[in-house]
Amino acid sequence: MYQQTTLSHSDTMTILNTIYEKANADNATIAVAVVDAHGELLGFIRTDGCRLSSIQIAQLKAYSAAREHIPSKELGRRSKEEGFPMTNFGELKYVTWGGGLPIRCNDEVVGAVGVSGMSEDDDIAYAEIGIQALVNS
């Protein structure tokens, strides 16, 4: 029998609420997506004033990180440095900008978080805040 750890609704809300509270305190306009290990959406939030394009980008950053088990920015770096076009994956939904981070439990990717709406560095920092809140809960 194969057993797999999964993110719960409570886990998802811990991540979303933590990032939302930080964004609200910083007056940041962002979109945040939490996905399962397959990249399927578990939860999403968009702050007031966030650009509409950030909705899909946040979800695709999380999708990319979950599917490839690496940060979305790392996926882009590898593609560029290795000269491996992203279209070779046969997956047109991959996004290679920073802001998508895999969520690990016992060395297993159980999901990912994607943040969009600010600079790559800020998106990554917010995603890290959400994951850290889950780890500390």
C-alpha positions as CSV (number, residue, x, y, z in Angstrom):
1,M,0.0,0.0,0.0
2,Y,1.2,3.5,-0.9
3,Q,0.6,6.2,1.6
4,Q,1.0,9.9,0.9
5,T,1.0,13.0,3.1
6,T,-1.3,15.7,1.8
7,L,-2.0,19.3,2.8
8,S,-5.2,19.8,4.8
9,H,-7.7,22.7,4.5
10,S,-6.2,23.9,7.8
11,D,-2.7,23.8,6.4
12,T,-3.9,25.8,3.3
13,M,-5.6,28.4,5.5
14,T,-2.5,28.8,7.7
15,I,-0.4,29.7,4.6
16,L,-3.0,32.0,3.1
17,N,-3.9,33.8,6.3
18,T,-0.3,34.3,7.2
19,I,0.6,35.8,3.8
20,Y,-2.6,37.8,3.8
21,E,-1.9,39.4,7.2
22,K,1.7,40.3,6.1
23,A,0.5,41.7,2.8
24,N,-2.2,43.7,4.6
25,A,0.3,45.1,7.1
26,D,2.7,46.0,4.2
27,N,-0.1,47.4,2.1
28,A,1.0,45.0,-0.6
29,T,-1.1,43.9,-3.6
30,I,-0.6,40.3,-4.3
31,A,-2.3,37.0,-5.3
32,V,-1.5,33.8,-3.5
33,A,-2.3,30.2,-4.5
34,V,-1.8,27.0,-2.6
35,V,-1.8,23.8,-4.6
36,D,-1.5,20.1,-3.8
37,A,1.3,17.8,-4.9
38,H,-0.2,17.5,-8.4
39,G,-0.5,21.3,-8.8
40,E,-4.2,21.4,-8.3
41,L,-5.6,24.4,-6.5
42,L,-6.5,24.1,-2.8
43,G,-6.9,27.7,-1.9
44,F,-6.4,31.2,-3.3
45,I,-6.6,34.8,-2.2
46,R,-6.1,38.2,-4.0
47,T,-5.8,41.4,-2.1
48,D,-7.6,44.6,-3.1
49,G,-5.9,46.4,-6.0
50,C,-4.0,43.3,-7.2
51,R,-3.6,43.1,-11.0
52,L,-5.8,40.6,-12.7
53,S,-2.9,38.9,-14.4
54,S,-1.4,38.0,-11.0
55,I,-4.4,35.6,-10.5
56,Q,-3.2,33.1,-13.1
57,I,0.5,33.7,-12.6
58,A,0.3,32.9,-8.9
59,Q,-1.5,29.7,-9.6
60,L,0.9,28.7,-12.3
61,K,4.0,29.5,-10.2
62,A,2.6,27.1,-7.5
63,Y,1.7,24.5,-10.2
64,S,5.2,24.6,-11.6
65,A,6.9,24.3,-8.2
66,A,4.7,21.4,-7.2
67,R,5.1,19.5,-10.5
68,E,8.9,19.9,-10.8
69,H,9.6,19.8,-7.0
70,I,11.8,22.9,-7.2
71,P,11.2,26.6,-6.9
72,S,9.7,28.2,-10.1
73,K,12.7,30.5,-10.4
74,E,15.1,27.6,-10.2
75,L,13.2,25.9,-13.1
76,G,13.7,29.0,-15.2
77,R,17.4,29.3,-14.3
78,R,18.0,25.7,-15.2
79,S,16.1,26.0,-18.5
80,K,18.2,29.1,-19.4
81,E,21.6,27.7,-18.3
82,E,21.1,24.3,-19.8
83,G,19.5,25.6,-23.0
84,F,16.5,23.4,-22.5
85,P,13.4,25.2,-23.8
86,M,10.4,25.0,-21.5
87,T,8.3,23.8,-24.3
88,N,10.2,20.5,-24.3
89,F,8.4,19.5,-21.1
90,G,5.2,19.3,-23.1
91,E,3.6,21.4,-20.4
92,L,2.6,24.9,-21.5
93,K,1.4,25.9,-18.0
94,Y,4.9,26.1,-16.5
95,V,6.0,29.6,-15.2
96,T,9.7,30.3,-14.5
97,W,9.5,33.5,-12.6
98,G,10.3,33.5,-8.9
99,G,7.5,33.2,-6.4
100,G,6.5,29.5,-6.6
101,L,8.0,27.3,-3.8
102,P,7.4,23.6,-3.2
103,I,6.1,22.6,0.3
104,R,7.9,19.6,1.7
105,C,7.1,17.2,4.6
106,N,9.6,14.5,5.4
107,D,11.4,15.0,2.1
108,E,8.2,14.6,0.2
109,V,6.6,17.4,-1.9
110,V,3.1,17.8,-0.6
111,G,2.2,20.9,-2.4
112,A,3.4,24.4,-3.3
113,V,2.6,28.0,-2.8
114,G,2.7,30.7,-5.5
115,V,2.8,34.4,-5.0
116,S,2.5,37.1,-7.7
117,G,2.0,40.8,-7.8
118,M,5.3,42.3,-6.7
119,S,9.0,41.8,-7.6
120,E,10.3,38.3,-7.8
121,D,12.3,38.7,-4.6
122,D,9.2,40.0,-2.7
123,D,7.0,37.2,-4.2
124,I,9.5,34.7,-3.0
125,A,9.8,36.3,0.5
126,Y,6.0,36.2,0.9
127,A,5.9,32.5,-0.2
128,E,8.6,31.7,2.3
129,I,6.7,33.4,5.1
130,G,3.6,31.2,4.4
131,I,5.6,28.0,4.3
132,Q,7.4,29.0,7.5
133,A,4.1,29.6,9.3
134,L,3.0,26.1,8.3
135,V,6.3,24.6,9.6
136,N,5.9,26.4,12.9
137,S,2.2,25.5,13.4
